[in-house]
Amino acid sequence: MLHADNSITILLIQLIPNLRYSPQNHNMATTIALCSGAESAAYFRSRQGKPQATLTRTYTAGDLVFLTSDVIHAVGNSGAQRSMALHVHYRTLPVVRRSLRDSETGEELPFTDENYFELAQPLRSRPGAYTA
């Protein structure tokens, strides 16, 4: 965490190659600036209680992404090196209630670091799974 106050949280996030993270919400507007490497993102809608990818994109260094507060997304690094991105959250991230979705069961879980890393999986680990 680079900075946090009552109105903004700034993080520098690095993603390990060939790993994807489960769908999550931020419940706040967020701007992401990719500084190095490449990241894939999948955007979701909840259908019958399970997250279903509706759009996927790949972002590279120099790309800027704005997420509205209602976005559910998942990210992954399909590159050979760590990616690095600056995340600007337009609220105090540690106090906002957020959630993750188990991509296999659709179960909604509280967003905790433990859940976030436990649900991370190798890219393309299951046939038909989203590839973000």
PERA-V583088 format. One record per residue. N is the residue number from 1. SS is DSSP state (H for helix, E for strand, L for the rest). OMEGA is omega in whole degrees, -180 to 180 (* if undefined). Layout:
N,SS,OMEGA / N,SS,OMEGA
This chain:
1,L,180 / 2,L,-178 / 3,E,172 / 4,E,172 / 5,L,-175 / 6,L,-175 / 7,L,-175 / 8,L,174 / 9,E,-180 / 10,E,-179 / 11,E,170 / 12,E,-173 / 13,E,174 / 14,E,178 / 15,E,178 / 16,L,179 / 17,L,174 / 18,L,178 / 19,E,176 / 20,E,-178 / 21,L,-177 / 22,L,176 / 23,L,-178 / 24,E,171 / 25,E,176 / 26,L,-176 / 27,L,175 / 28,L,175 / 29,L,-177 / 30,E,171 / 31,E,180 / 32,E,177 / 33,E,180 / 34,E,-176 / 35,E,179 / 36,E,180 / 37,L,-180 / 38,E,177 / 39,E,172 / 40,E,177 / 41,E,173 / 42,E,180 / 43,E,-169 / 44,E,165 / 45,E,177 / 46,E,180 / 47,E,-179 / 48,L,176 / 49,L,180 / 50,E,177 / 51,E,176 / 52,E,-179 / 53,E,178 / 54,E,-176 / 55,E,173 / 56,E,179 / 57,E,172 / 58,E,-180 / 59,E,178 / 60,E,-178 / 61,L,-179 / 62,L,179 / 63,L,180 / 64,E,-177 / 65,E,175 / 66,E,178 / 67,E,175 / 68,L,-173 / 69,L,-178 / 70,L,-178 / 71,L,169 / 72,E,-178 / 73,E,175 / 74,E,-179 / 75,E,176 / 76,E,179 / 77,E,-180 / 78,L,-179 / 79,L,-179 / 80,L,-179 / 81,L,176 / 82,L,172 / 83,E,179 / 84,E,-179 / 85,E,175 / 86,E,180 / 87,E,177 / 88,E,180 / 89,E,-173 / 90,L,170 / 91,L,179 / 92,L,-173 / 93,H,-175 / 94,H,-177 / 95,H,-180 / 96,L,179 / 97,L,-180 / 98,L,179 / 99,E,175 / 100,E,173 / 101,E,172 / 102,L,-174 / 103,L,178 / 104,L,-174 / 105,L,-175 / 106,L,-179 / 107,L,177 / 108,E,-178 / 109,E,174 / 110,E,176 / 111,L,172 / 112,L,176 / 113,H,-180 / 114,H,179 / 115,H,-179 / 116,H,-177 / 117,H,179 / 118,H,-178 / 119,L,178 / 120,L,-178 / 121,E,174 / 122,E,176 / 123,L,177 / 124,L,-177 / 125,L,-179 / 126,L,175 / 127,L,178 / 128,L,-180 / 129,L,176 / 130,L,-173 / 131,L,178 / 132,L,*
